[in-house]
Each structure stands twice: as C-alpha cells, then as structure tokens.
Amino acid sequence: MKQSTRNIVLGSLLSASGAVLAVSAYRERQKETVEVYEDTDMRNSEKIDRIESVDADKDPSEKGLTQLDHAQKSEWVANGFPQTHQEMKELEEQENKNLH
C-alpha cells in the first residue's frame, strides 16, 4: 500500500472516530438535568400581586397597594406620570387652556 493511501485511510478513520466521540458527548450532555431557578420576574408572578406593599405601614399613599402596584407606582413616579385622577384632570385642563 502506498504511503499516501495509508495516510488517507488513517485520516479518514481519525475523522470518523472524532465525529463519533463528538456525537456521543453531545447526547450525554442532553441527558444531564439542568437546575432552573424559580421565576423571579415580578410581572409573571401571581404571588407578588397578592402581597401587601412593603411601604404600606410607612407611607399612607401605599395603603391598599400590592407589591406589584408599588413597583409600577415607583416607575410612574420616576417617569413623571400623574399619580391621581385629580392630577390627570388638572393636566388635561391645562393642556386644553394651552390649546385655546
């Protein structure tokens, strides 16, 4: 057998055995179980919408709010949204005055 033919055959065998090892390693990894943490996203959690706000005993405006409401209120305050219906009406009236 020529030297080049022998090298081709050995290279092919090595390549095939490498592919077999890679496939078996991939399948073995697929069998392993993956540990997943409990969902901590507040918007997807039903529990967070039942628990009273952490600031309910300190801040009168937080009484009756859930933790989800508290988080949304914090975002509204940070973004400058009006907090009450009265503030919304005042803003609408102010806009109407500015338009006329």
Secondary structure, DSSP 4 states (H G I P E B T S, - for coil): --HHHHHHHHHHHHHHHHHHHHHHHHHHHHHS----PPP--GGG-SGGGTSBPTTTTT-GGGTT-BHHHHHHHHHHHHHT---SHHHHHHHHHHHHHHH-
